[in-house]
Structures are given as structure tokens and as C-alpha cells.
Amino acid sequence: MHQGNQTTVTEFFLLGFTVESEQQQLIFMLFLCMYLVTMVGNVLIILAIISDTHLHSPMYFFLANLSFTDICFTTTTVPKMLADIRSQSPTISFAGCLTQMYFFMLLVDLDNFLLAAMAYDRYIAICHPLRYAALLNPRRCALLVVTPWVISNIVSILHLSLLSHLSFCDQRTIPHFFCDLQPILRLACSDTQINNLLILVIGGAVIFIPFTFILVSYVFMGNTVFGVPSVKGKWKTFSTCGSHLSAVFLFYGSIVGVYFLPSATYSAERDKVAAIMYTVVTPMMNPFIYSLRNRDMKGALMRLLSKKNLICNK
């Protein structure tokens, strides 16, 4: 909680990246390229899954939803960040800040739940292959996507409803490149104990329950894989999980680095680096992770691009 005179807040100043002016152009071009790669990569994943009937399965249904979420997730923060790098006065209105936080929290929670749904898909495929079609029928797959949307919306609205009742001081500088919950709470003059408790209890549950589910799923999968007699069979069975495991480590590693380290170790610069990892780097890497290690996805992408070339040549 910040100490100071209470004022009516109409806008915040986003500090962004504290770099020399000659480095700003380089940072702008770097993040613009990363954003474009993210958009193109995830759109291609979605189009490949839609256009190729071989990919009309639960695994790729969840992947298409993850790609859509990543597109929205990155668009919530990066375009505003790019505009602020070019601006002499990088401000955001209070209403705009709340809107950005709403979509940011909604989409980061969705990413989290979708990774858990994908772990469930791999668990069923490896541990109960004969019941795969029955356990992951279209209705259940839809439920595994719709339910996270509902829960994520409720959590985001709950955070924002409490935040909107806080009083803020004359200090309006957010030491970040977007409106994140923790930096905003540090600017409040009023008591933020309930807000921090909500982050710890609800936020912790939203993150760690799916993460625990993923860990337990992999324990069961590992037990099944080790029961396969041949080394080649073990590798072939578990290799289908490699892409998902890479995405899990990348996503959760940066999330823990931002939200769940002790407050005494808080560092604005460390938070920015960790936030870049899961708001920019992870959505950009996911298309590569899920396509380069997946023969079916690579084939679908090649067929999609071949169709595009034929259309362009006509």
C-alpha cells in the first residue's frame, strides 16, 4: 500500500522499459517482429486444424483453442506496449487499465486451464486408449473449454470489482509495460489486504489446481509408459507429450516468477522480464513447439501452405 494524498484517478503512467532513447527503436522492432510471428504462427495452427480432417480430434481441438487464446492474450498487451514505446507520454485511462486487466486475467487463466485440458487428453490417450473416443466425446471437449471461460470470467470480475473500490494516491506511475494487478495494488492508499488475500487464495487455486492436475496426470502417464516393454515403445508413447511438457514448463515457470515469489524479493525489472516470457515469448513459441515436434501438424501446415501457393499462382 502506497502512502500519500488520495486523489481521483483518471489515468496512469506506464513506465515501460527504462532504456536509452536510441535503444527504443531496437526494442520496438524486436517486439513488433515477435508480435507478428505470434499472430502468423497461431493463425496458421488454427487454419491447419480447421482445414485438415486428420486433425479433427480432441488433442487438436484444445490446441486450436490455445492458439486462439494466445492471439487474444498477446493482443491485450503488446499493441499498447508498442504504441507506448513510440509515445512521449505513455498513459492509459483508469477505465482502459481496468479493461486491459480484465482481459489479461481472463486469458492467462484460460491458458492455464487449457494446458490442464491438454494434459487430460494425453492422459486418456496413453492410459485409457480404448476409451479415448468415449471419454473425450465432442460434448465433453466443449465442456472442458466452456467451463474455463466461465470460471476465468468470474475470477476476473471478482478482482476488478474489489479493485474499483480502492482509493489511489497521487503517485500514478506503474513500473510495468501493462496494467497488472500487483503493480496497481502498490499504488493504492486504501487497505489492500482483501485484494492480496484474493490473489493468494483464488489466484493460487486457479493456477495450482490445474498445475497439480497436470503433474498427477504425468505421474499416471509415466507409470503406464514404464510398463511398456521396449525402449522404442516407451519413447514413441511418451514423445507425444514432449510439446505439451515444453509449453507447461515455459508457462508456469514465468507465472511463478511473477506472482508467487515472496514479496520481500519483489523487483520491478524481474517482473517485467518474467511477464515478457509469458505474455510475448510463450505465445510466440507455442506454434513452433507444437508443430516442429508433431509430424501430423507439420504435414497439415505444408498442405495448407501448398494450397495458399496454388491459389496465389492462379
N, C-alpha and C positions, 0 to 999 in steps of 0.2 A: 504494500500500500504506500503510495506516494504522499508526502506531506506538502501542503501548500494551500493557496486560496481556491475555494470551489468556484467554478465558472460554468456557464452553459456552453457545452462543446458543440461546435458546428462542423469542425473539420480537424483532421490530424495531419501531421507532417511525417512522411515516411522517410527515414534516414537512408535506407537502402544500403548501397555499398560505399564505404568510405575509401575511395581510391582517388588518385590524381586525375585531373581533367583529361590528360592525354590518354589515360587508360580506359576512360569511359567508352570511347568508340570501339575499342577492342572487346570490352565486356558486352556491349550492345550487340555486336556482330556475332559473338560466341553464343549468347543466349537466343538470338534470333535464329541462328542455324539449328541449335538444339531444339527449339520450338517447332521449326518446320520439319525436321526429321521425325519428331514425335508425332506430329499431325499426319504426315505421309505414311509413316510406318504403321500406325494404328488403324488408319483408314484402309490401307491395303489388307491388313489382317481381317478386318470386318468384311470387306468386299470379297476376299478369297473364301471366307467361310460361307457367306451367303450364296456365292456363285457355284461352289463345288459341292455336289451332293455327297461326296465321300466324307465331307467334314460336318455333315448334319448329325452330330452326336452330342451327348451331354457335355463332354470334355470341351468341345469347340464352341458350344453354346455359351458356356461360362467364360471362355476366353474372349469371345466377341463382346460380351458384356463388360469384361475387364478392360478391353481396348476402348470401348465407348466411354467408360468411366474415366480412364486415363486422359482421353481427349478433353473431356469436360474439366477434369481436375487441373490439368496444366493450363487450360484457358482461363481458369479462375484467377490465376496469379501472374503468369508470365506476360501477357499483353500489357497489363497495368505496370509491371516492373519495367518493361521496355520503354513505355511512354514516360515513366518517371526518370529513367536514365537520360533521356533527351530533354527533359523539362528542367527549367531553372527553379521551379517551385513544385516539387513532388508532393502534392497534398491529396487527401481523399476525404470526402464528406463523412460525417458521422453515420448517415444512412447508408452511404456506399460502403463504409467499413463494415457495418453490420451485415450487409448483403454479401460481401466477399467472405466474411467469416462463416455465414450460414452455408454457402455452397462449398467452402473449403472443408468444414467439419463433416458435412453430408457426404462428400465424395471420398474423403480419406477413410471414413467409416465403411463406406461401400467397398472400397478396395480391400479393406481388411476382411470383411465378410465373404467377398468373392474368392479370396485366396483360400478361406476355410472351405467354401463350397467345392473348389477345385481339388482340395485335399481329400474331401469326401468322395469325389468322383474317382480319384486314383485308388482310394481305399477299397471301394466297391469293385473296381476293375481288377485289382490284384488279389483281394481276399475272398471276394464272392463273384467271380466272373460269370458263373452260370445264372446268377440272379441279377446281373447288371441291368438288363432291359426292364425288368420288373421294378427294381428298387429305384432306378433313375428314369422313370417314365416322364413324358412331357409335363404332366401336371405337377409332379414333384420338383422337376427342374425349374418350372415357373415359380413355384412356391419358394425355392431356395434363392431366387433373385428378388421377388416382390417383398418378402419378409425383411431382408436387409434395408430396402428402400424405406419401409415403414419405420423400422427401429432407428435408422440413421436420421430420418426427419424429426422424430420425436426428441432424440438426444440433442440435435442442433437447435431446435426451437426452445428446448429447456435451457440450454446455455445462453441463448440470446435474450430470452425473457428475463433472466436474472441480470445479465449484463446491462440491459437497457434501463434498469432501475438504479444503477450506480451513479455516484457523483464523481466528476473528474476535476482535477486541479488545473492550474494554469500551464503546467507542463504538458505539451501535446505532441512531443516528438516520440515516434515509435521507432526504436532501434532495429528495424527489420525492413524487408522489401515488400511485405504484405501485412494485412491486418490479421495477426494471430492472437489467440486468446490470452496466452501468458503475458506477452508484452503489453497488451491493453490493460490487463488487470493491474499491472505495476504502475499505471498512471492514475489509478482510481484513488480518490481521497476517502471514500467511504469504506466500510468494512467488507473485505472480500473473502471472509472465511467460508461462507456458504458456497461461493463460486469455486474456491480451491478444493473444498470437500467434494463438490460435484465432479470436478475433474478427476480427483483421486478415485472416487467410488464408481461413478457411471463411466467416466472415460477409461478408467483402468479395466472395468468389466468388459467394455466394448472392444478393447484391444486384447486383453489377456485371455478371455474366454475362447474366442476364435483361435488365438495362438496356441493355447493349451490343447484345443481340439485338433489342430494341425499336428502338434507333437505326438499326441496319443495315436492319431491315425498312422503316423510314420512308424511308431513303435510296433503296431499291429502289422503294418506292411513289411517292416524289417523282419519280423518273426516269420511271416509267410515266405519271404524271399529266401531266408536262410534255410528253409525247408526244401528248397529246390535242389536236387542232387548235383547237377552240373554247374560249373562256374559260368559257362556261357549262358545257361538258362537264368542264373541269378542276375547276371549283367543285363541280359535282354529284358527281364521283368522290371528291374529297378531303374533302367535307363529312361523309361517313360516318365519318371518323376524328377529327372535332373533339372529340367527347365523350371518346374514349379518350385523346387528347393532353392534355386538361384534367386528367383523372384522374392521368395519368402525372406531369405537372409538379407537381401538388399533393402526390402521394405521395412521389416521390423527392426533391423539394426539402426537405421536412421531415426525411426519413430522413438525408440527407447532413448536414443541420444538426446532428443529434444525435450521430451515430456516427463521422463521417469528417472532422470538422474537427480541426486539431492540438490535442493535449491541453493545450498551453500556453494556449489560448484558452477552456478549459473554463469554463462558467458554469452554475451550477445553475438559475438563473432562465431563462436562454436555453434550456436543455434542457427545462424544463417547458413553455415556450411552444411549442417545436418538437414536443414529444411530444403536446400538445393538438391540434396541427394534424393529425397522422396517426392519433391514437387516437380523436379525437372529431369534428373538423371534416371530415376526408376521408370517413369512413364516412357522415356526415350529408349531405354534398354529393353523393356519388355517385348517389343516386336522382334528384336534380334534374338533374345533368349528363347522365345517360343517358336521361332522359325528356323534358326540355324541348327538347332538340335532336334528338329522334327522333320522327318522325311516327307510325311503327308502334307505338312504345311508348306514346305519348300516346293513340292510338286504343284500344289494349288496356286501358289504365288507365281510360279513360272507359267502355268496355264493362263492365269489372269493377265499377266503382262503380255503374253503372246497374243491374246485376244485384243488387247489395247493396241498393240503394234499393227495387227491386221486392220483394225478399224481406221487407224491413223494413215495407213498406206493406201487405203481405198480412195 
